Amino acid sequence: MAFDDMMSATNISASGLATERMRMEVLANNIANANSTRTEGGGPFRRQEVVFAAVLDKHLHAGGGRGAQGLGGVRVEGVVDDPSPFNRVYNPGHPDADAQGYVSMPNVRLPMEMVNLISASRAYEANLKVLQSFRQMAEQALSLLRGSS
């Protein structure tokens, strides 16, 4: 096993950490703006989602010598607006109410955002655990090598 192959596991986990951190930031922004009825662009805040893309690792494998593509982690492809409709709430005293007294509220549903935030947090923890396990195995391997010389 080549050193690059050993390090690919850490690179995959590190990419997972970075993307899940970005996902948590976007989710926190959604939660923070759950009641924002006025934005710079006009209208209520529109919920955002992170789009992930798989990163393919292109290298030659020793068995057969043909080019193969293996997983190389994940990256953030972009942050997109959720096209779902805004929630309309009757509140005639609100400064952003229309002529009928309805206010367009952000399309953020707090229970969904919290579930997504927990999911992102667990994925972040799993990637972190992989990195910690790799570090422990590498330290044990070095310790064995030092002891045998």
Buried (B, 14 or more C-beta within 10 A) or exposed (E): EEEEEEEBBBBBBBBBBBBBEBBBEBBEBBBEBBEBBEEEEEEBBBBBBBEBEEBEBEEEEEEEEEEEEEEBBBBBEEBEEEEEEBBEEEBEEBEEBEEEEBBBBBBBBEEEBEEBBEBBBEBBEEBBEBBEEBEEEEEEEEEEEEEEE
